[in-house]
């Protein structure tokens, strides 16, 4: 085998490893070899050997029978180290605490990753009625206040390049037409705040602002509020608190 062929084989193996880990990351729980093979399309024999290697290294776990597989603890360790070492997350911690105290609602810091937003930090509301959330959660940008705040920092043509003409529907309120979303982004730019009107989760409204320490922005902060608890006065209070948090975090991240 030539050096070029060896190098190509190594790259292919690396790509398959990453694709496998992303498969498990997006599908919690344990999965049979046949279901994994059907999804990724690799030859079953090479897939089995790759899975066994990842099990031995702790990136994939298997149950007692050794016939089903899921994401391993090493993936958690790497994800945690990413968040622990991120300068924006570190700078945002005091602001997130203050924002949660001021609003008594659930607060998120998220980053744009392709056409999704990924939660990097969360502060839970003290109310018994509150949204479920977790660090590492991935959501479509077009259906969230976080995502719309970030997409609004791109030009219309850039958004058209990023998103397909028809967008996934998560609830009956989700904007599924790209051009309608772009019109919404015009409004986001004017008011400086994005709104999720139960577009991602029924019964939940969210408000988000981008952190402009770079352009286009990659990070945003949001406040999630059960619709039953939202009044016009409370909405204004939340918007004002988000604008204040944005300004504070912009100053804190000005050298990043």
SEKE-176661 format. One record per residue (C-alpha): residue in one letter; residue number from 1; z, x, y. Coordinates in pm, 1 decimal. Layout:
N
  residu  num        pz        px        py
       a  NUM         Z         X         Y
...
//
This chain:
256
  residu  num        pz        px        py
       x    1       0.0       0.0       0.0
       x    2     -95.0     132.0     344.7
       x    3     149.3     182.1     629.2
       x    4     -19.6    -100.6     817.0
       x    5      17.5    -333.2     520.5
       x    6     384.1    -239.0     482.7
       x    7     447.1    -302.5     849.8
       x    8     272.1    -637.8     828.5
       x    9     480.2    -733.9     525.7
       x   10     802.2    -643.4     706.3
       x   11     706.2    -855.1    1008.3
       x   12     616.8   -1149.3     785.0
       x   13     951.6   -1122.1     607.7
       x   14    1135.5   -1115.6     940.4
       x   15     948.5   -1423.6    1063.0
       x   16    1030.2   -1609.9     743.1
       x   17    1396.6   -1515.3     772.1
       x   18    1417.5   -1650.2    1127.7
       x   19    1228.1   -1966.6    1032.8
       x   20    1470.1   -2028.6     746.1
       x   21    1775.6   -1985.4     968.1
       x   22    1626.1   -2220.9    1227.4
       x   23    1551.1   -2473.2     951.0
       x   24    1917.0   -2478.1     848.8
       x   25    2037.7   -2476.6    1210.2
       x   26    1847.5   -2799.0    1279.9
       x   27    1951.5   -2968.0     953.4
       x   28    2328.5   -2962.0     894.8
       x   29    2456.9   -2986.9     539.8
       x   30    2333.1   -2848.2     209.3
       x   31    1971.9   -2859.9      91.9
       x   32    1803.2   -2809.5    -244.2
       x   33    1556.9   -2527.6    -302.3
       x   34    1276.4   -2780.4    -349.3
       x   35    1350.1   -2959.9     -20.1
       x   36    1359.3   -2628.7     168.4
       x   37    1037.3   -2515.9       0.9
       x   38     865.0   -2842.2      89.9
       x   39     964.8   -2802.0     456.2
       x   40     878.9   -2434.1     505.1
       x   41     591.7   -2401.6     257.5
       x   42     680.5   -2057.9     118.4
       x   43     614.1   -1974.6    -248.5
       x   44     921.4   -2090.0    -441.6
       x   45     983.8   -1752.6    -607.0
       x   46     981.1   -1554.7    -280.7
       x   47    1181.1   -1829.1    -106.4
       x   48    1447.7   -1807.9    -376.7
       x   49    1475.2   -1428.8    -341.1
       x   50    1498.0   -1454.3      37.0
       x   51    1768.0   -1720.1      12.6
       x   52    1968.2   -1512.8    -234.2
       x   53    1948.0   -1213.9      -0.4
       x   54    2069.3   -1424.3     291.7
       x   55    2352.1   -1563.1      77.2
       x   56    2460.6   -1209.4     -16.1
       x   57    2462.2   -1114.7     353.7
       x   58    2655.0   -1425.6     461.2
       x   59    2379.9   -1584.2     672.4
       x   60    2329.4   -1866.4     422.1
       x   61    2589.1   -2034.4     201.0
       x   62    2550.9   -2203.7    -135.6
       x   63    2779.0   -2441.2    -324.7
       x   64    2934.4   -2387.5    -668.1
       x   65    2622.1   -2466.1    -867.8
       x   66    2410.8   -2228.6    -658.0
       x   67    2132.8   -2484.9    -625.0
       x   68    2183.0   -2603.2    -265.3
       x   69    2188.0   -2402.2      54.6
       x   70    2313.6   -2431.0     412.5
       x   71    2375.7   -2218.3     720.8
       x   72    2636.0   -1942.3     675.5
       x   73    2930.3   -1822.0     879.3
       x   74    2750.4   -1514.3    1015.3
       x   75    2525.3   -1742.5    1217.8
       x   76    2838.3   -1879.6    1386.7
       x   77    2962.9   -1528.8    1462.2
       x   78    2634.7   -1432.1    1626.8
       x   79    2621.9   -1756.2    1825.5
       x   80    2978.7   -1704.4    1944.3
       x   81    2907.3   -1346.0    2049.4
       x   82    2609.4   -1468.5    2254.3
       x   83    2829.2   -1709.6    2448.4
       x   84    3120.1   -1464.4    2478.2
       x   85    2890.8   -1198.7    2624.4
       x   86    2695.8   -1421.0    2862.1
       x   87    2769.6   -1344.6    3227.5
       x   88    2679.5   -1693.6    3351.0
       x   89    2915.8   -1859.6    3103.8
       x   90    3193.7   -1622.9    3210.6
       x   91    3131.2   -1689.6    3578.9
       x   92    3117.7   -2066.5    3519.0
       x   93    3449.9   -2107.6    3338.7
       x   94    3673.3   -2162.7    3646.1
       x   95    3414.5   -2393.9    3800.3
       x   96    3384.2   -2600.0    3480.4
       x   97    3761.6   -2636.9    3462.7
       x   98    3778.6   -2749.0    3825.7
       x   99    3487.0   -2990.4    3787.3
       x  100    3647.2   -3152.2    3482.9
       x  101    3979.3   -3184.2    3669.1
       x  102    3811.7   -3331.6    3977.7
       x  103    3599.8   -3587.8    3791.2
       x  104    3813.0   -3643.8    3476.2
       x  105    3481.5   -3667.3    3289.3
       x  106    3301.9   -3451.7    3032.0
       x  107    3126.2   -3147.9    3179.8
       x  108    2844.8   -2938.4    3029.7
       x  109    2681.7   -2606.9    3109.0
       x  110    2342.4   -2580.1    2938.8
       x  111    2039.3   -2352.0    2923.2
       x  112    1671.6   -2438.5    2894.1
       x  113    1521.0   -2313.3    2567.4
       x  114    1156.2   -2408.1    2543.0
       x  115    1147.5   -2784.4    2594.5
       x  116    1512.2   -2837.1    2494.7
       x  117    1848.1   -2775.3    2657.3
       x  118    2126.9   -2604.5    2463.1
       x  119    2493.2   -2657.5    2553.8
       x  120    2667.3   -2326.0    2627.0
       x  121    3005.7   -2460.4    2739.3
       x  122    3179.5   -2796.8    2750.2
       x  123    3493.4   -2941.3    2903.6
       x  124    3607.0   -3266.3    2741.7
       x  125    3716.8   -3568.9    2940.4
       x  126    4083.7   -3668.5    2896.6
       x  127    3976.6   -4034.5    2862.8
       x  128    3982.9   -4194.3    2518.0
       x  129    3634.0   -4332.2    2583.4
       x  130    3421.5   -4018.6    2608.5
       x  131    3094.6   -3881.4    2469.1
       x  132    3079.7   -3664.3    2158.8
       x  133    2958.0   -3316.1    2237.5
       x  134    2975.1   -2959.1    2112.0
       x  135    2869.6   -2610.5    2212.1
       x  136    2530.9   -2527.0    2062.5
       x  137    2405.2   -2883.6    2070.5
       x  138    2029.6   -2900.2    2138.5
       x  139    1871.1   -3196.7    2316.5
       x  140    1521.4   -3271.1    2451.3
       x  141    1497.7   -3171.6    2816.8
       x  142    1301.1   -3480.7    2918.3
       x  143    1577.8   -3722.0    2812.0
       x  144    1876.4   -3547.6    2973.3
       x  145    2002.9   -3495.3    3326.7
       x  146    2047.4   -3125.8    3247.1
       x  147    1688.2   -3094.4    3132.1
       x  148    1539.7   -3294.0    3418.2
       x  149    1734.3   -3087.2    3672.1
       x  150    1583.8   -2773.2    3518.8
       x  151    1230.3   -2910.7    3476.8
       x  152    1235.0   -3007.5    3844.9
       x  153    1246.9   -2637.0    3935.4
       x  154     901.7   -2593.7    3778.1
       x  155     574.5   -2706.0    3935.1
       x  156     401.8   -3020.6    3810.9
       x  157     131.1   -2812.3    3642.3
       x  158     391.2   -2597.6    3467.0
       x  159     562.8   -2910.9    3336.9
       x  160     227.8   -3036.2    3207.0
       x  161     183.2   -2707.9    3019.9
       x  162     533.4   -2730.5    2874.2
       x  163     538.9   -3094.5    2761.1
       x  164     293.1   -3311.9    2564.2
       x  165     147.6   -3627.1    2725.1
       x  166     368.0   -3850.3    2506.5
       x  167     738.3   -3766.6    2480.2
       x  168     985.6   -3853.6    2206.1
       x  169    1179.3   -4178.2    2254.3
       x  170    1553.4   -4147.8    2195.9
       x  171    1659.3   -4483.7    2339.6
       x  172    1486.7   -4784.1    2491.8
       x  173    1539.0   -4621.9    2834.9
       x  174    1378.9   -4282.9    2760.7
       x  175    1079.0   -4187.4    2971.9
       x  176     806.2   -4125.3    2715.3
       x  177     509.2   -4075.6    2951.2
       x  178     481.3   -3723.4    3091.3
       x  179     333.1   -3839.4    3422.3
       x  180     617.2   -4086.2    3475.0
       x  181     860.4   -3803.6    3405.5
       x  182     684.2   -3585.8    3663.7
       x  183     724.7   -3865.5    3920.0
       x  184    1094.8   -3871.5    3834.2
       x  185    1111.0   -3494.1    3886.1
       x  186     975.4   -3543.4    4240.3
       x  187    1277.8   -3764.4    4309.8
       x  188    1510.5   -3506.9    4150.7
       x  189    1379.4   -3240.0    4389.7
       x  190    1438.4   -3468.9    4689.0
       x  191    1795.1   -3569.7    4604.9
       x  192    1895.8   -3241.2    4437.1
       x  193    2049.4   -3418.8    4139.1
       x  194    1899.8   -3548.4    3814.3
       x  195    2012.1   -3868.4    3644.7
       x  196    2003.0   -3968.6    3278.5
       x  197    2014.7   -4348.5    3273.3
       x  198    2112.9   -4397.7    2909.0
       x  199    1791.7   -4214.3    2816.2
       x  200    1955.2   -3992.0    2556.9
       x  201    2250.5   -4203.8    2440.2
       x  202    2301.4   -4576.0    2495.7
       x  203    2609.5   -4649.7    2701.6
       x  204    2618.5   -4301.9    2855.8
       x  205    2495.1   -4193.2    3198.1
       x  206    2475.7   -3831.1    3309.1
       x  207    2420.8   -3644.9    3634.6
       x  208    2295.2   -3286.9    3645.8
       x  209    2219.4   -3006.1    3891.0
       x  210    2033.3   -2679.7    3834.4
       x  211    2198.5   -2346.9    3921.2
       x  212    1940.0   -2163.5    4134.8
       x  213    2041.0   -1801.7    4074.7
       x  214    1685.7   -1751.2    3945.9
       x  215    1358.5   -1938.9    3988.4
       x  216    1262.4   -2138.7    3797.0
       x  217    1621.8   -2214.1    3702.1
       x  218    1734.8   -2176.0    3342.3
       x  219    2093.1   -2308.9    3361.8
       x  220    2234.0   -2642.0    3476.2
       x  221    2565.1   -2826.7    3495.8
       x  222    2614.8   -3194.5    3420.1
       x  223    2877.9   -3466.0    3418.2
       x  224    2862.1   -3738.2    3149.2
       x  225    3016.8   -4078.6    3217.1
       x  226    3033.8   -4391.7    2998.7
       x  227    2832.9   -4657.7    3182.6
       x  228    3126.7   -4897.3    3158.0
       x  229    3333.2   -4663.9    3375.9
       x  230    3071.1   -4596.9    3643.1
       x  231    3075.7   -4758.7    3987.5
       x  232    2865.5   -4669.7    4295.0
       x  233    3166.9   -4505.2    4458.2
       x  234    3245.9   -4304.9    4144.8
       x  235    2881.8   -4200.7    4114.9
       x  236    2889.9   -4059.2    4467.4
       x  237    3214.7   -3875.1    4394.1
       x  238    3055.7   -3717.1    4085.4
       x  239    2740.5   -3616.7    4274.8
       x  240    2948.6   -3453.6    4549.9
       x  241    3158.3   -3267.6    4292.6
       x  242    2843.2   -3141.8    4117.4
       x  243    2691.2   -3019.3    4445.3
       x  244    3012.3   -2832.6    4522.4
       x  245    3016.4   -2681.2    4171.3
       x  246    2650.7   -2579.6    4206.8
       x  247    2720.5   -2399.7    4534.1
       x  248    3023.5   -2220.6    4392.3
       x  249    2841.3   -2108.1    4080.4
       x  250    2537.8   -1999.5    4283.2
       x  251    2764.4   -1765.9    4478.9
       x  252    2933.1   -1643.8    4160.6
       x  253    2599.1   -1561.5    3996.1
       x  254    2413.1   -1421.1    4299.3
       x  255    2400.8   -1068.6    4151.1
       x  256    2285.6   -1173.0    3802.0
//
